[in-house]
Amino acid sequence: MAMDRETLEAHLTEAFPEAEIVLTDLAGDNDHWQAEIVSPQFAGMPRVRQHQLVYAALKGKMGGELHALALKTRAPD
């Protein structure tokens, strides 16, 4: 069972309500996603911590329903 765009977007929007989120289906299979997230929550955080917050937002679904997620995260300019 893959994670569709709506489900992925819902998890990310819930965790990062003020973020700009752009999702790209890398393989056209709802299973390999790239997420670009620009959120004020990331201000002053190292990238590894930003990514940890994203994985936490996915509530343990990485590796199961969500096979692959390429992340690009940053705070707004």
Secondary structure, 3 states (H helix, E strand, C coil): CCCCHHHHHHHHHHHCCCCEEEEEECCCCCCEEEEEEECHHHCCCCHHHHHHHHHHHCCCCECCCECEEEEEEECCC
